[in-house]
Amino acid sequence: MSINPEIAKRRTFAIVSHPDAGKTTITEKFLWFGKVIREAGHVRAKANRSYTVSDWMKIEQDRGISVSSSVLNFPFEGCWFNLVDTPGHQDFCEDTYRALTAVDSALVLIDSVNGVEKQTIKLMDVCRMRHTPIITFINKMDLDGRSVLDLIDQIESVLKIKAIPFTLPIGVGKLFKGVYCIADNTFNVYNAQSGHQEILQMSGPDDPKLVELCGENWVNQFREEYDVVTGGMDPFNHELFLKGEMCPVFFGSAVTGFGVRQLLNAFADLAPAPMPRETDKRTVDPSESDFSGFVFKIQANMDPKHRDRTAFIRICSGQFQRGDKVYHVRSERDVRLAAPTAFLAKDKEVIDTAWAGDIVGINDPGLFHIGDTLTKGEKMSFSGIPDFAPEYFARVTLLNPLKSKQLAKGLKELTEEGATQLYQPFKSAIPVIGVVGELQFDVLKFRLMSEYGADVSLDRIPSFGVRWIVGDPAEVEKFVTDNGGDCMRDKEERFVCLFPNEYRLTLAVKNYPELKFVETSLG
Ligand code: G4P
């Protein structure tokens, strides 16, 4: 099927990084290169905590961090970019993981000083599971960071992906001179003051002009690295890139915008347009004329004056027109999508048309769940939107027993949004919640009180983690009988076990060889 040009120009991606690697800074530069903002510095003012990209909730402002993911759009070089934000604080949540199910590629952003860090490793696991194509940017080259070869080696050994440098830096820190582009033998001169990027043609890495520009020592080091990189490494292979097995690597400095244009060009040239997606019935091609999509995120109360919920839909095929009627597969009902919105932080903008690859927000009257499929009438469901095992757990005790209805409603609605998971233990009436990042406890407590009037205490349960129990029903039943104290049901009535420590998990794996104890609900 030939791809519709509107769809072919879509690039829907997310940023995978550890807090402080420069995600906000580089996002701001993207918007600047896309001419969405006039001045870099407009989007964020973290220092005075007044306005960050997705400051939707009061708690976000109080904590000065962004809690929920948003979607930003910008044009660049004939492409239309949808950047799905991934909450990046160390208290990141399940939304961060789920954002990766809505994208076609990802930017892995690495701090040159700290190298590959914990959160990046976790998010990369999700990318690997989904075979997401990755482009890597090593940031903060204006600081004294790790050596180039060390960073490449870390990407390969820790992130488990073949890394192919497309540029190589010359100099580092205060003596950072610029980057050499391997494909076209150009040298991009770094100017810390102006941020201006001058591009000079070289005859090759041995061009004597490089020594004049950068000094002999730095050039000698660069030539050694160049030889290692071009001599010993595999050539770039686009097929392997599309399978998520090989990634191009760029170096730069987001704060000055240096290297960011090359990076965006790489996304435009290499990253895939929306790709076919699997459903339980068949593969859906993005160029099919009929609209289809799935809900990957639900966000409540973005506007505190209205108790509304917004469902974020990733469009997988066709074109979507404002006011269209679509079929909600799970409830087997038609719904009219009256006012779909595109997002730039607090400014919602009603849109008339959207295409496969785009993400739209629609008003949710309480109908949608994470993972729901919308079609033009076909009964099928997109696969691959799992729940991810939370890492922190707490019992939810209601402090005012008269509010039990409000608590039940609040827990149901807030857990449907997907940032928190709700479990019912076998041997206790007190519900347990699980979150991927600890901040979600604060968010949940705050929202239960402010939106539902339910004051709760959240009593932490020290534990190793939760696993879904998968296998023959009789075996699962046996496990649950033997280990009832640790067993719970999730919102879909699936069995999970909350292991108090790693040893108990190891023991379970050993004693119940027919069962699988898995970290995502899809196994
Ligand atoms: P995040 O969203 O990934 O958490 O990171 P963010 O962009 O907020 O960047 C974290 C810190 O790193 C910021 O400094 C930012 O200015 C700095 N930074 C980002 N890119 C570069 C770079 O290329 N070079 C250098 N030297 N620093 C960079 P901060 O002191 O925390 O905040 P601010 O006072 O600068 O706003």
Boltz pocket constraint, residues with backbone or C-beta under 6 A from the ligand:
constraints:
  - pocket:
      binder: B
      contacts: [[A, 17], [A, 18], [A, 19], [A, 20], [A, 21], [A, 22], [A, 23], [A, 24], [A, 25], [A, 26], [A, 46], [A, 47], [A, 88], [A, 139], [A, 140], [A, 141], [A, 142], [A, 143], [A, 252], [A, 253], [A, 254], [A, 255], [A, 256]]
      max_distance: 6.0
